[in-house]
Amino acid sequence: MKIGIVVSEYNYDITMNMLLRAEEEAKFLGADVHKVLKVPGTFDIPLGVKKLLEIKEIEGVVTLGAVIKGETDHDEVIMNNAARKIEDLSVEFSKPVSLGISGPGETRLQAQARIESAKDAVQSVVKMIKRLSDIKKQ
């Protein structure tokens, strides 16, 4: 199976480690990471997801990012809107898209502790691709 990954460059030290974990997990599960698209921030992830979903060979997309709490509620606005649009795209294209974005409301230390959760995002997409494939066979 071929998957895509869209990863935010914002909080680069965290998100690039998430990307490494995701790529390792995909390889372990036998999924081919067909495309990796790096975008400036979490707010940009939905457009990246849409562009990858438009590629016929890509069966699902993993999203990766870390939305860390600042002095305002900006993190909640970013995360809520990104999550909603990501789900909308999954339904629109009938392809699984996982939410591997940590936050909102987390500290930098909490975001670092959640780097390994990138594996969960890959597992989710792989499971959904398999389950949707089983439905098509019935």
N, CA, C and O atoms as a GROMACS GRO file, in nm:
protein
  552
    1MET      N    1   0.083  -0.118   0.000
    1MET     CA    2   0.000   0.000   0.000
    1MET      C    3   0.088   0.124   0.000
    1MET      O    4   0.197   0.125   0.057
    2LYS      N    5   0.039   0.227  -0.065
    2LYS     CA    6   0.114   0.353  -0.076
    2LYS      C    7   0.044   0.460   0.008
    2LYS      O    8  -0.076   0.483  -0.005
    3ILE      N    9   0.124   0.524   0.094
    3ILE     CA   10   0.070   0.630   0.178
    3ILE      C   11   0.150   0.758   0.156
    3ILE      O   12   0.262   0.756   0.105
    4GLY      N   13   0.090   0.868   0.196
    4GLY     CA   14   0.158   0.996   0.196
    4GLY      C   15   0.168   1.047   0.338
    4GLY      O   16   0.091   1.007   0.425
    5ILE      N   17   0.262   1.136   0.360
    5ILE     CA   18   0.277   1.200   0.490
    5ILE      C   19   0.287   1.351   0.469
    5ILE      O   20   0.366   1.398   0.387
    6VAL      N   21   0.205   1.425   0.543
    6VAL     CA   22   0.216   1.571   0.544
    6VAL      C   23   0.263   1.610   0.683
    6VAL      O   24   0.200   1.575   0.783
    7VAL      N   25   0.375   1.681   0.690
    7VAL     CA   26   0.435   1.716   0.818
    7VAL      C   27   0.461   1.866   0.826
    7VAL      O   28   0.511   1.927   0.731
    8SER      N   29   0.427   1.923   0.939
    8SER     CA   30   0.451   2.065   0.964
    8SER      C   31   0.598   2.088   0.999
    8SER      O   32   0.658   2.011   1.075
    9GLU      N   33   0.657   2.193   0.943
    9GLU     CA   34   0.794   2.229   0.977
    9GLU      C   35   0.801   2.312   1.105
    9GLU      O   36   0.908   2.328   1.164
   10TYR      N   37   0.687   2.366   1.147
   10TYR     CA   38   0.684   2.446   1.270
   10TYR      C   39   0.711   2.352   1.387
   10TYR      O   40   0.658   2.242   1.390
   11ASN      N   41   0.793   2.395   1.481
   11ASN     CA   42   0.843   2.309   1.589
   11ASN      C   43   0.924   2.194   1.529
   11ASN      O   44   0.907   2.077   1.564
   12TYR      N   45   1.010   2.232   1.439
   12TYR     CA   46   1.089   2.142   1.354
   12TYR      C   47   1.158   2.030   1.432
   12TYR      O   48   1.158   1.914   1.388
   13ASP      N   49   1.217   2.064   1.546
   13ASP     CA   50   1.290   1.962   1.623
   13ASP      C   51   1.197   1.848   1.666
   13ASP      O   52   1.241   1.734   1.678
   14ILE      N   53   1.074   1.879   1.688
   14ILE     CA   54   0.976   1.777   1.728
   14ILE      C   55   0.918   1.707   1.606
   14ILE      O   56   0.912   1.584   1.601
   15THR      N   57   0.875   1.783   1.508
   15THR     CA   58   0.804   1.724   1.395
   15THR      C   59   0.893   1.639   1.305
   15THR      O   60   0.846   1.541   1.247
   16MET      N   61   1.019   1.674   1.292
   16MET     CA   62   1.107   1.591   1.209
   16MET      C   63   1.139   1.459   1.280
   16MET      O   64   1.162   1.357   1.214
   17ASN      N   65   1.140   1.460   1.410
   17ASN     CA   66   1.153   1.333   1.483
   17ASN      C   67   1.026   1.250   1.469
   17ASN      O   68   1.032   1.127   1.461
   18MET      N   69   0.912   1.316   1.464
   18MET     CA   70   0.786   1.246   1.439
   18MET      C   71   0.790   1.181   1.300
   18MET      O   72   0.747   1.067   1.283
   19LEU      N   73   0.842   1.254   1.203
   19LEU     CA   74   0.852   1.202   1.067
   19LEU      C   75   0.939   1.078   1.062
   19LEU      O   76   0.904   0.979   0.997
   20LEU      N   77   1.051   1.081   1.130
   20LEU     CA   78   1.138   0.963   1.134
   20LEU      C   79   1.066   0.842   1.192
   20LEU      O   80   1.074   0.732   1.137
   21ARG      N   81   0.995   0.862   1.302
   21ARG     CA   82   0.920   0.752   1.365
   21ARG      C   83   0.812   0.699   1.271
   21ARG      O   84   0.791   0.578   1.261
   22ALA      N   85   0.744   0.790   1.203
   22ALA     CA   86   0.637   0.751   1.111
   22ALA      C   87   0.693   0.669   0.994
   22ALA      O   88   0.636   0.568   0.957
   23GLU      N   89   0.804   0.713   0.938
   23GLU     CA   90   0.864   0.640   0.827
   23GLU      C   91   0.910   0.501   0.870
   23GLU      O   92   0.894   0.404   0.796
   24GLU      N   93   0.968   0.492   0.989
   24GLU     CA   94   1.010   0.362   1.042
   24GLU      C   95   0.890   0.269   1.061
   24GLU      O   96   0.897   0.151   1.028
   25GLU      N   97   0.781   0.323   1.115
   25GLU     CA   98   0.661   0.242   1.139
   25GLU      C   99   0.598   0.196   1.008
   25GLU      O  100   0.553   0.082   0.997
   26ALA      N  101   0.596   0.284   0.909
   26ALA     CA  102   0.541   0.247   0.778
   26ALA      C  103   0.621   0.130   0.720
   26ALA      O  104   0.564   0.034   0.670
   27LYS      N  105   0.751   0.141   0.726
   27LYS     CA  106   0.837   0.034   0.675
   27LYS      C  107   0.809  -0.096   0.750
   27LYS      O  108   0.797  -0.202   0.688
   28PHE      N  109   0.800  -0.089   0.882
   28PHE     CA  110   0.772  -0.206   0.965
   28PHE      C  111   0.640  -0.271   0.927
   28PHE      O  112   0.629  -0.394   0.927
   29LEU      N  113   0.541  -0.191   0.895
   29LEU     CA  114   0.408  -0.242   0.860
   29LEU      C  115   0.394  -0.280   0.713
   29LEU      O  116   0.290  -0.331   0.670
   30GLY      N  117   0.499  -0.257   0.635
   30GLY     CA  118   0.496  -0.292   0.494
   30GLY      C  119   0.427  -0.190   0.405
   30GLY      O  120   0.388  -0.222   0.292
   31ALA      N  121   0.413  -0.069   0.454
   31ALA     CA  122   0.353   0.038   0.374
   31ALA      C  123   0.464   0.121   0.308
   31ALA      O  124   0.567   0.148   0.370
   32ASP      N  125   0.442   0.159   0.185
   32ASP     CA  126   0.537   0.240   0.110
   32ASP      C  127   0.501   0.388   0.127
   32ASP      O  128   0.391   0.430   0.092
   33VAL      N  129   0.594   0.464   0.182
   33VAL     CA  130   0.572   0.609   0.191
   33VAL      C  131   0.603   0.666   0.053
   33VAL      O  132   0.718   0.688   0.016
   34HIS      N  133   0.496   0.689  -0.023
   34HIS     CA  134   0.507   0.731  -0.162
   34HIS      C  135   0.552   0.877  -0.174
   34HIS      O  136   0.632   0.912  -0.261
   35LYS      N  137   0.500   0.961  -0.086
   35LYS     CA  138   0.533   1.105  -0.088
   35LYS      C  139   0.536   1.159   0.053
   35LYS      O  140   0.453   1.123   0.137
   36VAL      N  141   0.633   1.247   0.080
   36VAL     CA  142   0.637   1.326   0.203
   36VAL      C  143   0.630   1.472   0.162
   36VAL      O  144   0.709   1.518   0.080
   37LEU      N  145   0.534   1.542   0.218
   37LEU     CA  146   0.519   1.684   0.189
   37LEU      C  147   0.539   1.763   0.318
   37LEU      O  148   0.464   1.746   0.414
   38LYS      N  149   0.640   1.848   0.320
   38LYS     CA  150   0.665   1.936   0.434
   38LYS      C  151   0.596   2.068   0.408
   38LYS      O  152   0.613   2.129   0.302
   39VAL      N  153   0.517   2.112   0.506
   39VAL     CA  154   0.445   2.239   0.495
   39VAL      C  155   0.490   2.330   0.610
   39VAL      O  156   0.540   2.281   0.711
   40PRO      N  157   0.472   2.461   0.596
   40PRO     CA  158   0.523   2.553   0.699
   40PRO      C  159   0.466   2.530   0.839
   40PRO      O  160   0.540   2.534   0.937
   41GLY      N  161   0.335   2.506   0.849
   41GLY     CA  162   0.274   2.492   0.982
   41GLY      C  163   0.152   2.403   0.977
   41GLY      O  164   0.110   2.359   0.870
   42THR      N  165   0.095   2.377   1.094
   42THR     CA  166  -0.023   2.291   1.103
   42THR      C  167  -0.140   2.349   1.025
   42THR      O  168  -0.218   2.273   0.968
   43PHE      N  169  -0.154   2.479   1.022
   43PHE     CA  170  -0.262   2.542   0.947
   43PHE      C  171  -0.256   2.509   0.798
   43PHE      O  172  -0.358   2.511   0.729
   44ASP      N  173  -0.136   2.476   0.749
   44ASP     CA  174  -0.114   2.446   0.607
   44ASP      C  175  -0.134   2.298   0.574
   44ASP      O  176  -0.136   2.261   0.457
   45ILE      N  177  -0.148   2.215   0.676
   45ILE     CA  178  -0.158   2.071   0.653
   45ILE      C  179  -0.278   2.033   0.566
   45ILE      O  180  -0.261   1.950   0.477
   46PRO      N  181  -0.399   2.087   0.587
   46PRO     CA  182  -0.511   2.044   0.505
   46PRO      C  183  -0.489   2.059   0.353
   46PRO      O  184  -0.528   1.971   0.277
   47LEU      N  185  -0.429   2.166   0.310
   47LEU     CA  186  -0.403   2.183   0.166
   47LEU      C  187  -0.305   2.075   0.119
   47LEU      O  188  -0.321   2.019   0.010
   48GLY      N  189  -0.204   2.048   0.200
   48GLY     CA  190  -0.110   1.941   0.165
   48GLY      C  191  -0.179   1.806   0.157
   48GLY      O  192  -0.152   1.727   0.066
   49VAL      N  193  -0.268   1.780   0.250
   49VAL     CA  194  -0.345   1.655   0.250
   49VAL      C  195  -0.425   1.645   0.121
   49VAL      O  196  -0.426   1.541   0.055
   50LYS      N  197  -0.493   1.752   0.085
   50LYS     CA  198  -0.574   1.750  -0.037
   50LYS      C  199  -0.490   1.717  -0.159
   50LYS      O  200  -0.531   1.636  -0.242
   51LYS      N  201  -0.375   1.779  -0.170
   51LYS     CA  202  -0.288   1.755  -0.287
   51LYS      C  203  -0.240   1.610  -0.291
   51LYS      O  204  -0.231   1.552  -0.399
   52LEU      N  205  -0.210   1.552  -0.176
   52LEU     CA  206  -0.168   1.411  -0.176
   52LEU      C  207  -0.285   1.318  -0.204
   52LEU      O  208  -0.269   1.218  -0.274
   53LEU      N  209  -0.402   1.349  -0.153
   53LEU     CA  210  -0.520   1.266  -0.179
   53LEU      C  211  -0.559   1.267  -0.327
   53LEU      O  212  -0.621   1.172  -0.376
   54GLU      N  213  -0.524   1.371  -0.397
   54GLU     CA  214  -0.553   1.380  -0.540
   54GLU      C  215  -0.466   1.285  -0.622
   54GLU      O  216  -0.498   1.258  -0.738
   55ILE      N  217  -0.357   1.236  -0.566
   55ILE     CA  218  -0.268   1.141  -0.634
   55ILE      C  219  -0.331   1.002  -0.626
   55ILE      O  220  -0.350   0.948  -0.517
   56LYS      N  221  -0.364   0.946  -0.740
   56LYS     CA  222  -0.438   0.820  -0.745
   56LYS      C  223  -0.371   0.708  -0.668
   56LYS      O  224  -0.439   0.630  -0.602
   57GLU      N  225  -0.240   0.698  -0.676
   57GLU     CA  226  -0.167   0.587  -0.612
   57GLU      C  227  -0.170   0.592  -0.459
   57GLU      O  228  -0.156   0.489  -0.394
   58ILE      N  229  -0.189   0.710  -0.404
   58ILE     CA  230  -0.187   0.724  -0.258
   58ILE      C  231  -0.321   0.680  -0.202
   58ILE      O  232  -0.426   0.731  -0.240
   59GLU      N  233  -0.315   0.584  -0.110
   59GLU     CA  234  -0.436   0.524  -0.054
   59GLU      C  235  -0.477   0.587   0.080
   59GLU      O  236  -0.590   0.570   0.124
   60GLY      N  237  -0.386   0.660   0.143
   60GLY     CA  238  -0.415   0.725   0.270
   60GLY      C  239  -0.303   0.821   0.305
   60GLY      O  240  -0.193   0.813   0.251
   61VAL      N  241  -0.332   0.912   0.398
   61VAL     CA  242  -0.235   1.016   0.435
   61VAL      C  243  -0.223   1.025   0.587
   61VAL      O  244  -0.322   1.020   0.660
   62VAL      N  245  -0.101   1.038   0.633
   62VAL     CA  246  -0.069   1.060   0.774
   62VAL      C  247  -0.036   1.209   0.790
   62VAL      O  248   0.038   1.265   0.710
   63THR      N  249  -0.093   1.272   0.892
   63THR     CA  250  -0.058   1.411   0.922
   63THR      C  251   0.025   1.414   1.050
   63THR      O  252  -0.002   1.340   1.145
   64LEU      N  253   0.126   1.499   1.051
   64LEU     CA  254   0.215   1.511   1.166
   64LEU      C  255   0.239   1.658   1.199
   64LEU      O  256   0.267   1.739   1.110
   65GLY      N  257   0.228   1.692   1.326
   65GLY     CA  258   0.253   1.828   1.370
   65GLY      C  259   0.247   1.835   1.521
   65GLY      O  260   0.208   1.740   1.588
   66ALA      N  261   0.287   1.949   1.574
   66ALA     CA  262   0.283   1.974   1.718
   66ALA      C  263   0.234   2.118   1.739
   66ALA      O  264   0.300   2.214   1.701
   67VAL      N  265   0.118   2.130   1.801
   67VAL     CA  266   0.057   2.261   1.826
   67VAL      C  267   0.076   2.293   1.974
   67VAL      O  268   0.004   2.241   2.060
   68ILE      N  269   0.173   2.376   2.003
   68ILE     CA  270   0.213   2.407   2.140
   68ILE      C  271   0.144   2.535   2.189
   68ILE      O  272   0.131   2.632   2.114
   69LYS      N  273   0.101   2.532   2.313
   69LYS     CA  274   0.032   2.646   2.374
   69LYS      C  275   0.124   2.767   2.386
   69LYS      O  276   0.237   2.757   2.432
   70GLY      N  277   0.071   2.881   2.345
   70GLY     CA  278   0.141   3.007   2.362
   70GLY      C  279   0.069   3.092   2.465
   70GLY      O  280   0.005   3.039   2.556
   71GLU      N  281   0.079   3.223   2.451
   71GLU     CA  282   0.017   3.315   2.547
   71GLU      C  283  -0.131   3.339   2.519
   71GLU      O  284  -0.201   3.395   2.602
   72THR      N  285  -0.178   3.298   2.401
   72THR     CA  286  -0.319   3.319   2.365
   72THR      C  287  -0.384   3.184   2.333
   72THR      O  288  -0.322   3.079   2.354
   73ASP      N  289  -0.506   3.187   2.285
   73ASP     CA  290  -0.576   3.065   2.245
   73ASP      C  291  -0.554   3.031   2.097
   73ASP      O  292  -0.628   2.951   2.040
   74HIS      N  293  -0.453   3.089   2.037
   74HIS     CA  294  -0.423   3.068   1.896
   74HIS      C  295  -0.405   2.918   1.866
   74HIS      O  296  -0.447   2.872   1.760
   75ASP      N  297  -0.345   2.844   1.957
   75ASP     CA  298  -0.322   2.701   1.935
   75ASP      C  299  -0.454   2.625   1.919
   75ASP      O  300  -0.462   2.531   1.840
   76GLU      N  301  -0.556   2.665   1.993
   76GLU     CA  302  -0.686   2.598   1.982
   76GLU      C  303  -0.752   2.628   1.848
   76GLU      O  304  -0.811   2.540   1.786
   77VAL      N  305  -0.741   2.751   1.803
   77VAL     CA  306  -0.799   2.789   1.674
   77VAL      C  307  -0.731   2.709   1.562
   77VAL      O  308  -0.799   2.653   1.476
   78ILE      N  309  -0.599   2.704   1.565
   78ILE     CA  310  -0.524   2.631   1.462
   78ILE      C  311  -0.563   2.484   1.462
   78ILE      O  312  -0.595   2.428   1.357
   79MET      N  313  -0.560   2.420   1.577
   79MET     CA  314  -0.586   2.277   1.586
   79MET      C  315  -0.729   2.242   1.550
   79MET      O  316  -0.752   2.147   1.475
   80ASN      N  317  -0.825   2.317   1.601
   80ASN     CA  318  -0.965   2.288   1.572
   80ASN      C  319  -0.995   2.298   1.423
   80ASN      O  320  -1.064   2.212   1.367
   81ASN      N  321  -0.944   2.401   1.359
   81ASN     CA  322  -0.971   2.419   1.216
   81ASN      C  323  -0.897   2.316   1.132
   81ASN      O  324  -0.953   2.264   1.035
   82ALA      N  325  -0.774   2.286   1.166
   82ALA     CA  326  -0.699   2.185   1.090
   82ALA      C  327  -0.765   2.049   1.104
   82ALA      O  328  -0.783   1.979   1.004
   83ALA      N  329  -0.801   2.010   1.225
   83ALA     CA  330  -0.863   1.879   1.247
   83ALA      C  331  -0.994   1.865   1.171
   83ALA      O  332  -1.020   1.762   1.109
   84ARG      N  333  -1.075   1.967   1.174
   84ARG     CA  334  -1.204   1.963   1.104
   84ARG      C  335  -1.185   1.946   0.954
   84ARG      O  336  -1.252   1.864   0.891
   85LYS      N  337  -1.094   2.023   0.897
   85LYS     CA  338  -1.073   2.017   0.752
   85LYS      C  339  -1.009   1.885   0.712
   85LYS      O  340  -1.041   1.831   0.607
   86ILE      N  341  -0.919   1.834   0.794
   86ILE     CA  342  -0.856   1.705   0.764
   86ILE      C  343  -0.963   1.596   0.758
   86ILE      O  344  -0.960   1.513   0.666
   87GLU      N  345  -1.055   1.594   0.852
   87GLU     CA  346  -1.163   1.495   0.852
   87GLU      C  347  -1.253   1.514   0.729
   87GLU      O  348  -1.292   1.416   0.666
   88ASP      N  349  -1.284   1.638   0.695
   88ASP     CA  350  -1.366   1.666   0.577
   88ASP      C  351  -1.300   1.609   0.451
   88ASP      O  352  -1.369   1.552   0.366
   89LEU      N  353  -1.169   1.625   0.438
   89LEU     CA  354  -1.098   1.575   0.320
   89LEU      C  355  -1.099   1.423   0.314
   89LEU      O  356  -1.112   1.365   0.206
   90SER      N  357  -1.085   1.359   0.428
   90SER     CA  358  -1.089   1.214   0.433
   90SER      C  359  -1.223   1.163   0.379
   90SER      O  360  -1.228   1.070   0.298
   91VAL      N  361  -1.330   1.223   0.424
   91VAL     CA  362  -1.464   1.184   0.379
   91VAL      C  363  -1.484   1.219   0.232
   91VAL      O  364  -1.538   1.138   0.156
   92GLU      N  365  -1.441   1.337   0.191
   92GLU     CA  366  -1.458   1.381   0.052
   92GLU      C  367  -1.389   1.287  -0.046
   92GLU      O  368  -1.446   1.254  -0.151
   93PHE      N  369  -1.268   1.243  -0.014
   93PHE     CA  370  -1.190   1.158  -0.104
   93PHE      C  371  -1.209   1.009  -0.077
   93PHE      O  372  -1.158   0.925  -0.152
   94SER      N  373  -1.281   0.974   0.029
   94SER     CA  374  -1.300   0.834   0.069
   94SER      C  375  -1.167   0.761   0.086
   94SER      O  376  -1.151   0.646   0.047
   95LYS      N  377  -1.074   0.833   0.146
   95LYS     CA  378  -0.943   0.776   0.178
   95LYS      C  379  -0.911   0.814   0.323
   95LYS      O  380  -0.943   0.924   0.366
   96PRO      N  381  -0.849   0.722   0.399
   96PRO     CA  382  -0.820   0.754   0.538
   96PRO      C  383  -0.710   0.859   0.554
   96PRO      O  384  -0.611   0.860   0.481
   97VAL      N  385  -0.732   0.947   0.649
   97VAL     CA  386  -0.633   1.048   0.687
   97VAL      C  387  -0.626   1.047   0.840
   97VAL      O  388  -0.726   1.069   0.907
   98SER      N  389  -0.509   1.022   0.893
   98SER     CA  390  -0.495   1.016   1.039
   98SER      C  391  -0.459   1.153   1.095
   98SER      O  392  -0.402   1.238   1.026
   99LEU      N  393  -0.494   1.171   1.221
   99LEU     CA  394  -0.463   1.296   1.290
   99LEU      C  395  -0.345   1.271   1.383
   99LEU      O  396  -0.362   1.236   1.500
  100GLY      N  397  -0.226   1.288   1.330
  100GLY     CA  398  -0.103   1.269   1.407
  100GLY      C  399  -0.047   1.402   1.454
  100GLY      O  400   0.075   1.420   1.460
  101ILE      N  401  -0.134   1.494   1.486
  101ILE     CA  402  -0.094   1.626   1.532
  101ILE      C  403  -0.122   1.633   1.682
  101ILE      O  404  -0.235   1.615   1.725
  102SER      N  405  -0.018   1.658   1.759
  102SER     CA  406  -0.039   1.668   1.904
  102SER      C  407  -0.077   1.812   1.940
  102SER      O  408  -0.041   1.907   1.871
  103GLY      N  409  -0.152   1.825   2.050
  103GLY     CA  410  -0.200   1.955   2.093
  103GLY      C  411  -0.350   1.963   2.071
  103GLY      O  412  -0.409   1.864   2.028
  104PRO      N  413  -0.412   2.073   2.098
  104PRO     CA  414  -0.356   2.198   2.149
  104PRO      C  415  -0.336   2.193   2.300
  104PRO      O  416  -0.366   2.093   2.366
  105GLY      N  417  -0.286   2.301   2.352
  105GLY     CA  418  -0.272   2.317   2.496
  105GLY      C  419  -0.152   2.249   2.557
  105GLY      O  420  -0.138   2.247   2.679
  106GLU      N  421  -0.067   2.192   2.474
  106GLU     CA  422   0.048   2.121   2.530
  106GLU      C  423   0.171   2.211   2.541
  106GLU      O  424   0.184   2.310   2.469
  107THR      N  425   0.258   2.176   2.633
  107THR     CA  426   0.386   2.244   2.647
  107THR      C  427   0.486   2.179   2.552
  107THR      O  428   0.459   2.074   2.493
  108ARG      N  429   0.601   2.241   2.537
  108ARG     CA  430   0.707   2.183   2.454
  108ARG      C  431   0.748   2.046   2.508
  108ARG      O  432   0.770   1.953   2.430
  109LEU      N  433   0.758   2.033   2.638
  109LEU     CA  434   0.795   1.904   2.697
  109LEU      C  435   0.690   1.797   2.670
  109LEU      O  436   0.725   1.682   2.642
  110GLN      N  437   0.564   1.834   2.676
  110GLN     CA  438   0.457   1.738   2.645
  110GLN      C  439   0.461   1.699   2.498
  110GLN      O  440   0.438   1.582   2.464
  111ALA      N  441   0.490   1.794   2.411
  111ALA     CA  442   0.501   1.764   2.268
  111ALA      C  443   0.617   1.668   2.242
  111ALA      O  444   0.605   1.575   2.162
  112GLN      N  445   0.728   1.690   2.310
  112GLN     CA  446   0.843   1.600   2.294
  112GLN      C  447   0.808   1.459   2.341
  112GLN      O  448   0.850   1.360   2.280
  113ALA      N  449   0.733   1.450   2.448
  113ALA     CA  450   0.693   1.319   2.502
  113ALA      C  451   0.597   1.247   2.408
  113ALA      O  452   0.581   1.125   2.418
  114ARG      N  453   0.534   1.320   2.318
  114ARG     CA  454   0.435   1.260   2.226
  114ARG      C  455   0.492   1.231   2.088
  114ARG      O  456   0.416   1.196   1.997
  115ILE      N  457   0.622   1.244   2.069
  115ILE     CA  458   0.683   1.217   1.939
  115ILE      C  459   0.653   1.076   1.891
  115ILE      O  460   0.626   1.054   1.773
  116GLU      N  461   0.657   0.981   1.982
  116GLU     CA  462   0.631   0.841   1.946
  116GLU      C  463   0.489   0.818   1.895
  116GLU      O  464   0.464   0.718   1.828
  117SER      N  465   0.397   0.909   1.925
  117SER     CA  466   0.258   0.892   1.880
  117SER      C  467   0.247   0.899   1.728
  117SER      O  468   0.142   0.867   1.672
  118ALA      N  469   0.352   0.942   1.662
  118ALA     CA  470   0.352   0.941   1.515
  118ALA      C  471   0.331   0.799   1.462
  118ALA      O  472   0.271   0.780   1.357
  119LYS      N  473   0.380   0.701   1.536
  119LYS     CA  474   0.359   0.561   1.496
  119LYS      C  475   0.211   0.527   1.496
  119LYS      O  476   0.164   0.456   1.407
  120ASP      N  477   0.138   0.577   1.595
  120ASP     CA  478  -0.006   0.551   1.604
  120ASP      C  479  -0.079   0.605   1.480
  120ASP      O  480  -0.172   0.543   1.430
  121ALA      N  481  -0.035   0.720   1.432
  121ALA     CA  482  -0.098   0.781   1.315
  121ALA      C  483  -0.078   0.694   1.191
  121ALA      O  484  -0.169   0.681   1.109
  122VAL      N  485   0.038   0.635   1.179
  122VAL     CA  486   0.065   0.545   1.067
  122VAL      C  487  -0.020   0.419   1.081
  122VAL      O  488  -0.081   0.373   0.984
  123GLN      N  489  -0.022   0.364   1.201
  123GLN     CA  490  -0.102   0.242   1.224
  123GLN      C  491  -0.248   0.265   1.189
  123GLN      O  492  -0.312   0.178   1.131
  124SER      N  493  -0.300   0.380   1.224
  124SER     CA  494  -0.440   0.412   1.196
  124SER      C  495  -0.469   0.412   1.046
  124SER      O  496  -0.567   0.353   1.001
  125VAL      N  497  -0.384   0.477   0.970
  125VAL     CA  498  -0.404   0.483   0.825
  125VAL      C  499  -0.393   0.343   0.763
  125VAL      O  500  -0.475   0.306   0.679
  126VAL      N  501  -0.293   0.267   0.804
  126VAL     CA  502  -0.275   0.132   0.750
  126VAL      C  503  -0.396   0.044   0.781
  126VAL      O  504  -0.445  -0.028   0.694
  127LYS      N  505  -0.444   0.049   0.905
  127LYS     CA  506  -0.562  -0.030   0.943
  127LYS      C  507  -0.684   0.010   0.861
  127LYS      O  508  -0.758  -0.077   0.814
  128MET      N  509  -0.706   0.139   0.844
  128MET     CA  510  -0.822   0.184   0.768
  128MET      C  511  -0.812   0.146   0.620
  128MET      O  512  -0.913   0.110   0.560
  129ILE      N  513  -0.694   0.154   0.563
  129ILE     CA  514  -0.678   0.112   0.423
  129ILE      C  515  -0.716  -0.035   0.409
  129ILE      O  516  -0.788  -0.072   0.316
  130LYS      N  517  -0.669  -0.117   0.501
  130LYS     CA  518  -0.700  -0.260   0.495
  130LYS      C  519  -0.849  -0.284   0.514
  130LYS      O  520  -0.909  -0.364   0.442
  131ARG      N  521  -0.909  -0.217   0.609
  131ARG     CA  522  -1.052  -0.239   0.637
  131ARG      C  523  -1.140  -0.189   0.524
  131ARG      O  524  -1.241  -0.252   0.491
  132LEU      N  525  -1.104  -0.077   0.464
  132LEU     CA  526  -1.181  -0.027   0.350
  132LEU      C  527  -1.164  -0.119   0.228
  132LEU      O  528  -1.257  -0.137   0.150
  133SER      N  529  -1.046  -0.175   0.215
  133SER     CA  530  -1.020  -0.270   0.106
  133SER      C  531  -1.106  -0.396   0.124
  133SER      O  532  -1.157  -0.452   0.027
  134ASP      N  533  -1.120  -0.440   0.249
  134ASP     CA  534  -1.203  -0.558   0.277
  134ASP      C  535  -1.349  -0.532   0.239
  134ASP      O  536  -1.418  -0.621   0.189
  135ILE      N  537  -1.397  -0.410   0.263
  135ILE     CA  538  -1.535  -0.375   0.229
  135ILE      C  539  -1.556  -0.381   0.077
  135ILE      O  540  -1.659  -0.428   0.029
  136LYS      N  541  -1.457  -0.333   0.002
  136LYS     CA  542  -1.467  -0.334  -0.144
  136LYS      C  543  -1.476  -0.476  -0.198
  136LYS      O  544  -1.540  -0.501  -0.300
  137LYS      N  545  -1.412  -0.570  -0.129
  137LYS     CA  546  -1.410  -0.710  -0.174
  137LYS      C  547  -1.542  -0.780  -0.150
  137LYS      O  548  -1.570  -0.882  -0.215
  138GLN      N  549  -1.624  -0.730  -0.060
  138GLN     CA  550  -1.749  -0.796  -0.024
  138GLN      C  551  -1.858  -0.771  -0.126
  138GLN      O  552  -1.970  -0.820  -0.110
   0.00000   0.00000   0.00000
